[in-house]
Amino acid sequence: MKLWTIKIGTSLLRGSKEFDTEYMINAYCRCIATAKNKGDQIIIVSSGAVGLGCNRLGLKKRPTDLNALQASAAVGQGYLMSLYEKAMKKYGFNVAQILLTRSDFESKKCFNNASLTIKKLLDWKVVPIINENDSIANEELKYGDNDTLSALVSTAISADQLVLLTDIDRLYSSDPKTNKEAKPIMEVHNTQELKDIQKNSFNFSSWGTGGIKTKLSAAEIATKNGITVQLTDGREPNILEKILNGSRSGTIFHPSPKPLGSKKSWLAHALHAHGIICIDEGASNAIQYNGASLLLVGIKSVEGTFSANQPVEIYTTDGNELAKGISSFSSDEIRDRIINPMKSEQSPVVVHRDFLVLSSDLIF
């Protein structure tokens, strides 16, 4: 038995001359139902609400302003779910809608609650269908597409594999639509290979918001947590059935042999840093080599504004990112204590080691 996350992109669900939206969703659901009947568990992360909303509203182009995007999503989300519900009911399975934003992962408790909710639905043989809550999310809360969301969800429920279905057959060294010399990339073995590819990444679609960049980011998050990722062409729905039966297709991103674990992954990827703390060489060495927490005495300066218990990035004096963690103090409190230190007081812990992840831990 395997636990799969299947991410279905907007470009696959807007319909085409060959296949309409309902046909595509029914075809995917048939493959998923077959796998579930064999004992696999499957979560769907589905884009498409904005695109379907635009279709139903007769819009020729994806809106650019936030309110129009939210309104389009509100129109399309109900229709999208009705198609999934109709298709899965045909094969004897119930579905559940879960709408998420980044704020839903801003605390470890919420991160765990999302995981437990999804796992309970799987225990009940229900197919969870997850989408970013586009109808209410603002620019600060948006994931930038469901690619990142699919990786975070995969991490939260410890999926075995994440499948990114899109409108290209695999990853290429450059855009194959404009460069005939573009070379296919069949496998990505580690973070350094992935970073090299990210430097030359490009966007494919004006309808989806992700393009290849967010897919590479999703692959980075998932593989660092021990999850295999396949990026493949979903325009032919039967390819999903082959993948669920063990076939390899498209580009394979191999998992790290040393997964981060749930807490470190949450710290590294689910949280958006609200500020930067710059530290001296002594604090840097203590954190990097001795497993120490960050004490106030080691802080040189603070950038940005943040409250207590919000995530921050930790930088060395030479400008290199060292770690990410949760600050026990607000930015104002840290600045005040740096300027007016209390001599009789033992230097307090600003970022505890239990809530800190080293940047070096994110490389394999």
Secondary structure, DSSP 8 states (H G I E B T S, - for coil): --EEEEEE-HHHHS--SS--HHHHHHHHHHHHHHHHHTT-EEEEEE--HHHHHHHHHT-SS---SHHHHHHHHHHHHHHHHHHHHHHHHHTT--EEEEEE-GGGGSSHHHHHHHHHHHHHHHHTT-EEEEEE-TTT--TTT--SSHHHHHHHHHHHTT-SEEEEEESSSSEESS-TTT-TT--EE-EE-SHHHHHHHHHT-----SSSS-HHHHHHHHHHHHHTTT-EEEEEE-SSTHHHHHHHTT---SEEE---SS---HHHHIIIII----EEEEE-HHHHHHHHHH---EEGGGEEEEEE---TT-EEEEEETTS-EEEEEE-SS-HHHHHHHHHS--TTS---EEE-GGGEEEGGGG--
